[in-house]
Amino acid sequence: MPDGMNVDYDGLIPNNVDLNADARVKKALETWHPGYIDWWKDMGPEGFQEALVYLRTAVSVDPKGWAKFDYVRMPEYKWGILLAPRVEGRLIGFGAHKGEPAWQDIPGEYRGMLRRLMVIQGDTEPASVEQQRHLGKTAPSLYDMRNLFQVNVEEGRHLWAMVYLLQKYMGRDGREEAEELLRRRSGDADSPRMLGAFNEQTPDWVSFFMFTFFTDRDGKMQLEALAQSGFDPLSRTCRFMLTEEAHHMFVGETGVQRIIERSCEAMRAAGIDDPTDTDRVRALGVIDLPTLQRKMNLHFSLTLDLFGSEVSTNAANAYNAGLKGRYREDKLEDDHRLIDSTYPVLRCKDGAIIRDESVPALSALNMRLRDDYVTDCQGGVNRWNKVIERAGIPFRLTLPHVAFNRRIGEFAAIEADPEGRVLDAGAWAANRDRWLPTADDNLYVTGLMKPVDAAGAYASWIAAPKVGIDNKPGHFEYVKLWS
C-alpha cells in the first residue's frame, strides 16, 4: 500500500501521518482539540448539534474508495489529518529551486512566508462555517440541509489540515497561530477574519449556493496553486483537500441550477414570457432570473477581491521561492521560472480599462490565477444558461466585468458597470440597484426561506436533485432531526 494511503482511526485524531510516532505534535493537537470542539459547538450549525446527519467521512486517501457514508452527530465527526500519498522522487517544479528535491522540512529563509500562506488558507475554513451557521434553520429540504452540513464538517477538517502543518513545522509560532484561528470570528468588529469576503453575511440559501459556487471555487484555485508547492507536506495536504472541495462546488452549481429549473418551470406553466416581469414571477413563489443575476454579480465581485492585487510582489516572491505555483503548474509548457516573461494585466488609464502587455509575469501571478478562475466560473454559467435556453426563456446570465464592484486591486478606486465601462459616482449611484441585490430583493428572498423538513419534500422555489447523495432514493431521510 502506498505511503499514507490508510487512515489510523484508533486515537482521538484520525490521521495518516503516523501521529503516534511524533509525541510533541500529537500532544499539541490533543491540547488544541477541546478548543476546536468548543468553537464548533459555539459557531457551527446552530440548533443541529444533536441531529444525526448522513455524512461522508474520509477513511483513506485512495481516490477509488476514500470515503464512507453513515449517520453521525456533527460534534462526533471524525475530523482528521489526511495527506495525499507521497510521490517518491518528487522535484520542485518552478521558481529558483526548480529541479531540486521537494522539501520535507521548511527552509529557514522561507519560514515566515510559508506560515503566512498557511494561516490565510486556514483562516478561510472556519470563517465559512461561521457565515453559514444559521442556514440549517431555513433549509429547503433535508437533502440540502445534509449538503450544508457536509460542507461545514469538511471545512472544519480543512482547518485541521492547516493546523497540523502549523503545529508540526512552525513550533511555538505555529501553536499561537492555531489558537488565533479559533479566536477570530467572521464579521466581528474587533477580531474579524483575515479576508473581506469571509466577513460578509450568508443570510439565505441563494447566497449559500452562490458562495459555494464562486467563493469555494477561489478555494479550489488557491489549493491547486499550493498543491504545486516545493514544501511537500503542504502539497500533499492540498492535493487531498481538493478531493473534498469538489463537492462544495457541486453543491453551489447544482443548487443554482435547481433554482433556475424551478423558476423556468413555473414561468412556463403560468405562461409568462417576460423573465423581467418581476412581480408576476415572484407571485409564483419562485426566484426571478434578474435577482439571480444581481446575486451573481455580488458574489463574483466579492470573490475576485480574494485574489489580491493584480500586480503583487508577495505573489512573485512566493513563486520564485517555490512555495506557491500557478494553477496546474505541472501542466503548463514554459520555463517555469518566468524571469524574462510578461503577462497582460488589466488597468484603468485615462478613464478606460486597457490591457497592459508589458507587466513581468512574476508580478502578475495573481492576475493569471484570477483569469483561470474566471474561465472556470464561465463553464458553470454556460451550463446554467443551457437550462434557461432549453426552457425557451429569453434570458442569459452573464459574469460581470472584473472591474465591477471591486474593493481591492487596480479597480478599487473606480466604479465600473458590468460591461466594464468606467462610471462617475453619480452614474454608479443611479444604477447600482440594477446591478446588485436591493433591499427589496433581499426581503423577498428572505421571505421564501421557510424550512422544509419532511423527507423527499422541497421548497417551492427549488427543484429536486436528479440523483441523491450516495445514490439514495428521493424520499431518503438525510438528516434525522428527532433521533
KOLDOMAR-452687 format. One record per residue (C-alpha): x, y, z; residue number from 1; residue in one letter. Coordinates in steps of 0.001 Angstrom, whole numbers, plus 500000, padded with zeros to 6 digits. Example, Ala and Ser with C-alpha at 12.3 -4.5 7.8 and 13.67 -1.06 7.14 Angstrom:
SITE   east  north     up   n res
SITE 512300 495500 507800   1   a
SITE 513670 498940 507140   2   s
END
This chain:
SITE   east  north     up   n res
SITE 500000 500000 500000   1   m
SITE 501490 503419 499040   2   p
SITE 502793 505659 501842   3   d
SITE 499999 507273 503812   4   g
SITE 497122 505577 501961   5   m
SITE 495289 504200 505026   6   n
SITE 493943 506250 507914   7   v
SITE 494527 505361 511579   8   d
SITE 491220 505710 513465   9   y
SITE 492333 504284 516802  10   d
SITE 493224 507554 518549  11   g
SITE 491499 510874 519245  12   l
SITE 492722 512366 515956  13   i
SITE 492350 510201 512815  14   p
SITE 495439 510580 510625  15   n
SITE 497668 509026 508016  16   n
SITE 500855 510818 509148  17   v
SITE 501877 508360 511914  18   d
SITE 500973 510821 514638  19   l
SITE 501754 508240 517328  20   n
SITE 505422 508491 516384  21   a
SITE 505517 512265 516963  22   d
SITE 504758 512811 520647  23   a
SITE 505296 516590 520547  24   r
SITE 502864 517242 517717  25   v
SITE 500356 514697 518999  26   k
SITE 500287 516415 522404  27   k
SITE 499956 519867 520789  28   a
SITE 496998 518743 518673  29   l
SITE 495308 516945 521576  30   e
SITE 495693 520148 523588  31   t
SITE 494137 522157 520737  32   w
SITE 491271 519687 520234  33   h
SITE 488983 520777 523141  34   p
SITE 489135 524398 521980  35   g
SITE 488171 523280 518484  36   y
SITE 485172 521324 519781  37   i
SITE 484118 524343 521862  38   d
SITE 484417 526530 518763  39   w
SITE 482352 524036 516731  40   w
SITE 479584 523905 519316  41   k
SITE 479535 527701 519634  42   d
SITE 479941 528641 515961  43   m
SITE 478971 525536 513983  44   g
SITE 475437 524789 512696  45   p
SITE 473113 526316 515264  46   e
SITE 470383 524027 516590  47   g
SITE 471569 520818 514927  48   f
SITE 474436 519567 517060  49   q
SITE 472428 516510 518186  50   e
SITE 470886 515674 514807  51   a
SITE 472025 512513 513039  52   l
SITE 473342 513541 509627  53   v
SITE 474138 511217 506728  54   y
SITE 477725 512346 506170  55   l
SITE 480691 511033 504270  56   r
SITE 483891 510581 506268  57   t
SITE 487324 510062 504765  58   a
SITE 488694 506620 505601  59   v
SITE 491501 506550 503045  60   s
SITE 493201 508816 500523  61   v
SITE 492837 506231 497766  62   d
SITE 490755 508040 495106  63   p
SITE 488923 504782 494308  64   k
SITE 487377 504475 497764  65   g
SITE 488330 507270 500083  66   w
SITE 485044 507871 501918  67   a
SITE 482253 506022 503680  68   k
SITE 478718 507289 504395  69   f
SITE 476859 506904 507665  70   d
SITE 474788 508801 510209  71   y
SITE 476820 510814 512710  72   v
SITE 476284 513698 515108  73   r
SITE 478449 516535 513868  74   m
SITE 480439 517130 517094  75   p
SITE 481393 513429 516887  76   e
SITE 482532 513653 513250  77   y
SITE 485954 512081 512671  78   k
SITE 487949 515164 511784  79   w
SITE 491479 514196 510967  80   g
SITE 494793 514916 509300  81   i
SITE 494987 513475 505806  82   l
SITE 497769 513946 503279  83   l
SITE 497785 512547 499759  84   a
SITE 500351 509770 499235  85   p
SITE 503965 510884 498922  86   r
SITE 505345 510862 495376  87   v
SITE 508791 509329 495599  88   e
SITE 511493 511411 493953  89   g
SITE 509228 514457 493576  90   r
SITE 511090 517559 492371  91   l
SITE 510234 521236 492802  92   i
SITE 508556 522263 489576  93   g
SITE 509026 526029 489386  94   f
SITE 510900 529062 490657  95   g
SITE 514522 529471 491644  96   a
SITE 514676 525925 493083  97   h
SITE 513180 524203 490039  98   k
SITE 514568 520693 489673  99   g
SITE 515681 520340 493305 100   e
SITE 514171 517618 495527 101   p
SITE 510919 518720 497173 102   a
SITE 511433 519807 500781 103   w
SITE 510229 517594 503612 104   q
SITE 511026 520403 506048 105   d
SITE 510871 524176 505681 106   i
SITE 513989 526074 504579 107   p
SITE 514624 528674 507287 108   g
SITE 514602 531623 504890 109   e
SITE 511038 530802 503768 110   y
SITE 509546 530128 507175 111   r
SITE 507689 533433 507553 112   g
SITE 506347 533435 504000 113   m
SITE 505078 529882 504270 114   l
SITE 503481 530475 507648 115   r
SITE 501545 533398 506180 116   r
SITE 500249 531224 503309 117   l
SITE 499104 528522 505731 118   m
SITE 497424 530945 508118 119   v
SITE 495487 532745 505373 120   i
SITE 494298 529434 503912 121   q
SITE 493471 528110 507369 122   g
SITE 491519 531229 508339 123   d
SITE 489054 530855 505463 124   t
SITE 487937 527395 506611 125   e
SITE 486285 528180 509972 126   p
SITE 485115 531528 508591 127   a
SITE 482708 529939 506117 128   s
SITE 481309 527659 508838 129   v
SITE 480615 530766 510932 130   e
SITE 478997 532540 507991 131   q
SITE 476646 529607 507381 132   q
SITE 475793 528627 510953 133   r
SITE 472150 529787 510833 134   h
SITE 471221 528313 507433 135   l
SITE 470105 524923 508726 136   g
SITE 467008 526551 510204 137   k
SITE 465734 527563 506750 138   t
SITE 466887 524596 504654 139   a
SITE 464666 523965 501606 140   p
SITE 464962 520184 502103 141   s
SITE 466735 517546 504169 142   l
SITE 468902 516867 501106 143   y
SITE 470102 520473 501068 144   d
SITE 470493 520566 504835 145   m
SITE 472716 517497 504660 146   r
SITE 474834 519085 501905 147   n
SITE 475279 522222 504002 148   l
SITE 476459 520172 506959 149   f
SITE 478795 518119 504746 150   q
SITE 480400 521315 503514 151   v
SITE 480668 522561 507099 152   n
SITE 482369 519485 508557 153   v
SITE 484818 519345 505659 154   e
SITE 485715 522994 506105 155   e
SITE 486382 522031 509717 156   g
SITE 488657 519218 508558 157   r
SITE 490498 521624 506265 158   h
SITE 491162 523785 509313 159   l
SITE 492669 520717 510983 160   w
SITE 494848 520192 507924 161   a
SITE 496429 523651 508194 162   m
SITE 496689 523482 511989 163   v
SITE 498635 520232 511721 164   y
SITE 501172 521866 509418 165   l
SITE 501453 524891 511706 166   l
SITE 501870 522736 514814 167   q
SITE 504387 520353 513277 168   k
SITE 506578 522738 511315 169   y
SITE 506245 526162 512969 170   m
SITE 506862 525375 516646 171   g
SITE 505606 527914 519162 172   r
SITE 504678 530359 516386 173   d
SITE 502503 527649 514884 174   g
SITE 500784 526894 518190 175   r
SITE 499984 530583 518654 176   e
SITE 498621 530854 515114 177   e
SITE 496450 527770 515714 178   a
SITE 494897 529453 518751 179   e
SITE 494262 532629 516760 180   e
SITE 492404 530628 514120 181   l
SITE 489851 529720 516797 182   l
SITE 489733 533217 518284 183   r
SITE 488853 535252 515182 184   r
SITE 485201 535405 514141 185   r
SITE 483570 536167 510803 186   s
SITE 482217 539721 510772 187   g
SITE 483447 540518 514295 188   d
SITE 484216 544221 514672 189   a
SITE 487223 543644 516923 190   d
SITE 488638 540351 515637 191   s
SITE 487380 539669 512086 192   p
SITE 488549 537010 509686 193   r
SITE 491531 537974 507552 194   m
SITE 489874 538252 504116 195   l
SITE 486944 540514 503330 196   g
SITE 484627 538011 501611 197   a
SITE 484767 535839 504733 198   f
SITE 483340 538616 506875 199   n
SITE 480232 539016 504721 200   e
SITE 476920 537554 505839 201   q
SITE 475380 534496 504190 202   t
SITE 471758 535301 505041 203   p
SITE 469869 532945 502725 204   d
SITE 470227 529814 500636 205   w
SITE 470621 531642 497341 206   v
SITE 473645 533353 498885 207   s
SITE 474911 529981 500130 208   f
SITE 474713 528422 496684 209   f
SITE 476430 531446 495152 210   m
SITE 479108 531310 497853 211   f
SITE 479828 527632 497276 212   t
SITE 479925 528159 493509 213   f
SITE 482046 531316 493440 214   f
SITE 483975 531558 496707 215   t
SITE 484696 527849 497153 216   d
SITE 485954 527945 493567 217   r
SITE 488517 530529 494673 218   d
SITE 489435 527963 497332 219   g
SITE 489944 525411 494579 220   k
SITE 492233 527763 492651 221   m
SITE 494307 528596 495725 222   q
SITE 494570 524921 496697 223   l
SITE 495608 523982 493152 224   e
SITE 498388 526591 493326 225   a
SITE 499509 525455 496794 226   l
SITE 499389 521811 495690 227   a
SITE 502339 522660 493430 228   q
SITE 504400 523779 496431 229   s
SITE 508008 522698 496821 230   g
SITE 507195 522116 500513 231   f
SITE 505946 518561 500105 232   d
SITE 503713 518259 503220 233   p
SITE 501757 521338 502077 234   l
SITE 501472 519970 498551 235   s
SITE 500197 516613 499809 236   r
SITE 497741 518303 502191 237   t
SITE 496224 520461 499455 238   c
SITE 496022 517591 496990 239   r
SITE 493704 515718 499332 240   f
SITE 491739 518836 500280 241   m
SITE 490901 519237 496582 242   l
SITE 489201 515820 496676 243   t
SITE 486724 517164 499239 244   e
SITE 486463 520671 497749 245   e
SITE 484895 519324 494555 246   a
SITE 481674 518502 496427 247   h
SITE 481402 522062 497740 248   h
SITE 481364 523482 494214 249   m
SITE 478936 520760 493149 250   f
SITE 476565 521944 495886 251   v
SITE 476781 525506 494583 252   g
SITE 476463 524788 490889 253   e
SITE 473611 522300 491198 254   t
SITE 471869 524458 493808 255   g
SITE 471689 527442 491466 256   v
SITE 470762 525162 488569 257   q
SITE 467845 523723 490542 258   r
SITE 466627 527256 491368 259   i
SITE 466747 528102 487646 260   i
SITE 464930 524885 486700 261   e
SITE 462117 525582 489146 262   r
SITE 461762 529229 488110 263   s
SITE 461652 528384 484407 264   c
SITE 459178 525554 485018 265   e
SITE 456865 527875 486965 266   a
SITE 457090 530639 484356 267   m
SITE 456223 528280 481529 268   r
SITE 453290 526800 483448 269   a
SITE 451962 530323 484103 270   a
SITE 452507 531468 480514 271   g
SITE 454982 534206 481485 272   i
SITE 457177 535080 478507 273   d
SITE 458975 538076 480007 274   d
SITE 461516 536977 482660 275   p
SITE 461944 540607 483763 276   t
SITE 458289 540857 484814 277   d
SITE 459428 540544 488410 278   t
SITE 456085 540973 490128 279   d
SITE 454377 538211 488136 280   r
SITE 457290 535798 488536 281   v
SITE 457565 536418 492270 282   r
SITE 453839 535873 492649 283   a
SITE 454568 532254 491701 284   l
SITE 456752 531836 494778 285   g
SITE 459976 531363 492793 286   v
SITE 463100 533461 492288 287   i
SITE 463169 535711 489244 288   d
SITE 466219 535469 486989 289   l
SITE 467206 539166 487274 290   p
SITE 467529 538701 491050 291   t
SITE 469772 535691 490445 292   l
SITE 471875 537853 488128 293   q
SITE 472285 540524 490815 294   r
SITE 473237 537872 493380 295   k
SITE 475791 536538 490895 296   m
SITE 477233 539995 490368 297   n
SITE 477712 540458 494107 298   l
SITE 479323 537115 494908 299   h
SITE 481541 537083 491824 300   f
SITE 482904 540558 492546 301   s
SITE 483444 539846 496254 302   l
SITE 485348 536695 495353 303   t
SITE 487567 538452 492825 304   l
SITE 488923 540577 495665 305   d
SITE 490259 537398 497296 306   l
SITE 492875 537143 494556 307   f
SITE 494536 540324 495808 308   g
SITE 496201 542992 493703 309   s
SITE 496772 542168 490067 310   e
SITE 500438 543142 490413 311   v
SITE 501945 541634 493567 312   s
SITE 505489 541391 494899 313   t
SITE 504322 538870 497520 314   n
SITE 502994 536503 494845 315   a
SITE 506226 536876 492874 316   a
SITE 508318 536089 495929 317   n
SITE 506246 533009 496820 318   a
SITE 506577 531694 493261 319   y
SITE 510284 532376 492995 320   n
SITE 510783 530624 496352 321   a
SITE 508953 527537 495085 322   g
SITE 506192 527842 497698 323   l
SITE 503090 528586 495596 324   k
SITE 502796 527878 491904 325   g
SITE 500302 528703 489229 326   r
SITE 497025 526881 488598 327   y
SITE 498040 523403 487389 328   r
SITE 501663 524492 487071 329   e
SITE 502702 520952 486166 330   d
SITE 500514 521067 483040 331   k
SITE 501935 524366 481696 332   l
SITE 504582 524467 478981 333   e
SITE 507150 527180 479640 334   d
SITE 510384 527523 481599 335   d
SITE 508550 527646 484993 336   h
SITE 510876 530436 486120 337   r
SITE 509244 533408 484347 338   l
SITE 512317 535631 484746 339   i
SITE 512009 537197 481281 340   d
SITE 508290 536559 480675 341   s
SITE 505432 539048 480655 342   t
SITE 501700 538669 481244 343   y
SITE 498952 541127 480204 344   p
SITE 497257 542907 483110 345   v
SITE 494037 544953 483006 346   l
SITE 494445 548535 484208 347   r
SITE 492437 551744 484281 348   c
SITE 494161 554562 482384 349   k
SITE 492633 557855 481302 350   d
SITE 489121 556712 482164 351   g
SITE 489277 553463 480199 352   a
SITE 490184 549906 481050 353   i
SITE 493102 548686 478971 354   i
SITE 495306 545604 478889 355   r
SITE 498928 546331 479721 356   d
SITE 501026 543732 477885 357   e
SITE 504355 544657 479486 358   s
SITE 503932 543521 483101 359   v
SITE 506538 540978 484324 360   p
SITE 504849 537589 484588 361   a
SITE 506275 537038 488067 362   l
SITE 504489 540150 489320 363   s
SITE 501233 539284 487534 364   a
SITE 500646 535846 489078 365   l
SITE 497508 536947 490930 366   n
SITE 496083 538255 487664 367   m
SITE 496843 534987 485910 368   r
SITE 495225 532920 488665 369   l
SITE 492201 535191 488546 370   r
SITE 491963 534774 484764 371   d
SITE 491990 530996 485220 372   d
SITE 489270 531390 487846 373   y
SITE 487046 533469 485550 374   v
SITE 487363 530829 482827 375   t
SITE 486433 528115 485318 376   d
SITE 483385 530092 486501 377   c
SITE 482224 530670 482932 378   q
SITE 481885 526938 482372 379   g
SITE 479318 526704 485171 380   g
SITE 477432 529788 483974 381   v
SITE 477249 528246 480492 382   n
SITE 475606 525165 481978 383   r
SITE 473072 527346 483816 384   w
SITE 472246 529151 480579 385   n
SITE 471584 525870 478802 386   k
SITE 468801 525186 481319 387   v
SITE 467237 528583 480571 388   i
SITE 467661 528043 476836 389   e
SITE 466022 524610 476917 390   r
SITE 463067 526156 478727 391   a
SITE 462678 528712 475920 392   g
SITE 463075 531691 478272 393   i
SITE 464700 534751 476620 394   p
SITE 467350 535467 479274 395   f
SITE 471055 534854 479762 396   r
SITE 473105 535017 482938 397   l
SITE 476474 536715 482480 398   t
SITE 479556 537232 484590 399   l
SITE 480150 540939 485157 400   p
SITE 483405 542566 484085 401   h
SITE 486266 542035 486543 402   v
SITE 486367 545801 487213 403   a
SITE 482793 545800 488532 404   f
SITE 482213 546449 492261 405   n
SITE 485837 545966 493291 406   r
SITE 487463 546996 496570 407   r
SITE 490967 545560 496128 408   i
SITE 493454 545928 493287 409   g
SITE 493595 548016 490125 410   e
SITE 489882 548872 490146 411   f
SITE 489350 549675 493823 412   a
SITE 489452 553414 493190 413   a
SITE 486930 553461 490313 414   i
SITE 483378 552409 489600 415   e
SITE 482563 550364 486511 416   a
SITE 479376 548856 485127 417   d
SITE 479006 545111 484449 418   p
SITE 480246 545659 480879 419   e
SITE 483459 547298 482109 420   g
SITE 482653 550932 481299 421   r
SITE 484113 553367 483821 422   v
SITE 481442 555465 485578 423   l
SITE 481377 558606 487655 424   d
SITE 479931 558452 491173 425   a
SITE 476549 559775 490079 426   g
SITE 476068 557206 487317 427   a
SITE 477075 554394 489691 428   w
SITE 474635 555538 492383 429   a
SITE 471822 555897 489845 430   a
SITE 472282 552357 488518 431   n
SITE 473550 550386 491478 432   r
SITE 470162 548788 492173 433   d
SITE 470034 547433 488629 434   r
SITE 473256 545514 489188 435   w
SITE 473474 544496 492852 436   l
SITE 470858 542989 495196 437   p
SITE 468444 545560 496564 438   t
SITE 466725 545703 499922 439   a
SITE 463575 544543 498129 440   d
SITE 465420 541569 496597 441   d
SITE 466781 540536 499964 442   n
SITE 463416 540941 501652 443   l
SITE 461711 538801 499003 444   y
SITE 464356 536046 499072 445   v
SITE 464394 536010 502869 446   t
SITE 460617 535640 502837 447   g
SITE 460939 532438 500806 448   l
SITE 463324 530867 503308 449   m
SITE 460881 528576 505101 450   k
SITE 462213 525249 506377 451   p
SITE 461098 522038 504715 452   v
SITE 461970 519061 506904 453   d
SITE 459892 516193 505524 454   a
SITE 461925 513527 503734 455   a
SITE 461597 513884 499957 456   g
SITE 459910 517311 500091 457   a
SITE 461353 520532 498651 458   y
SITE 460589 524231 498976 459   a
SITE 458531 525797 496196 460   s
SITE 461480 527790 494834 461   w
SITE 463889 524919 494130 462   i
SITE 463678 521719 492089 463   a
SITE 464562 518301 493451 464   a
SITE 468004 516959 492501 465   p
SITE 468332 514493 489650 466   k
SITE 470278 511978 491780 467   v
SITE 470507 511510 495537 468   g
SITE 473687 511583 497601 469   i
SITE 475313 508129 497714 470   d
SITE 472629 507076 495201 471   n
SITE 469911 507231 497852 472   k
SITE 466257 507362 496740 473   p
SITE 464313 510615 496661 474   g
SITE 462493 510008 499956 475   h
SITE 465681 509212 501911 476   f
SITE 465932 510866 505338 477   e
SITE 469320 512608 505042 478   y
SITE 469011 514253 508457 479   v
SITE 467246 512683 511424 480   k
SITE 466142 515715 513388 481   l
SITE 464388 513953 516209 482   w
SITE 466598 510954 516833 483   s
END
